[in-house]
Amino acid sequence: MSRRVILALALVATPGIAADKPAKAPRKLDPDAVRCVRTEITGYLARTQKICMTNREWEQARDDARRMQTQTCADQTRCAGS
């Protein structure tokens, strides 16, 4: 067989092999995937801090912050943005 025929057969057979692998879930949807975020450190002009947590931990931190803000606004007669 010529090299062109072998190469053509290899290229045709390759997509079948790749199709057998299960598709990965997107990182945003996987609760155990780790995401890192850089945040600025107060008091510094160019200093940042890298914080890494799983998606589940990021969601818990977001819920805690919302809960804390709701409690703070409920205790005061007037909140910022109201």
N, C-alpha and C positions, 0 to 999 in steps of 0.2 A: 504494500500500500504506500501511496505517496504521503509525504509529510502534510500536505494540504488536507487530504482526506482524514488523516488521524486528528489533525488540529480541529477540523470541522466537527468531527464526532465528539471530541472532548468538550467543545463549546456547547454543543447541543445537549450533552448529558449533564453538564454542570448545573443548570437551573433545577433539575429534578432533585439533585442532592440538597441544594439550598432550601427547596420547598419543604423538605421533611423536617426541618428544624422548627420548633414552636416559636412563634413571634414573641419578642420580649414586651412586657408591659412598659408603657412610658414611665420615666422616672418620677414624674409628677403624681402619677396615680398609685405607685407602689408605696405603701405606708412604711416599709422598712428601708427604703432608699435614703442614703445620706446626702443632704444638700449643705453646702457651705455658703455663708454670706459674709461679706466684709462690711463692717460698720465703723463709722468714725468715732474716735475717742474724744470725749469732751475735754476741752482745754488745749488741744493740739491742732495745728493747722493741717498737717498732712499725715497724721498717724492713724492707722486703722487697726482693727482687731478682726480676726477671722473666727467666726462661730460656726461650728458644724453640728447638726442635729439631724435625726431622721424626720421624714415628713410627718410622722405621727407626733413627734415632740414639737415640731414647728406649729402644728395645729393646736396642740395643748397650750403652748405659750401664747398663741393668738387669742384663744378662748379665755385664758387667765387675764390677759390685758383688757379684753372687752368687759369681762366681769368686774374688774377693778375700776374701770372707768365708769361703768354703770352705777356702782356703789358710791363712788365719789360724787357723781352728779346728783344722785338721789339725796345725799346728805346736804348738799348746798342748794341755795335757792336759785342760783344762776350759774350755768356752766358755759365755758367757751364754746361758741358755735351754736348756742341755743337762742 
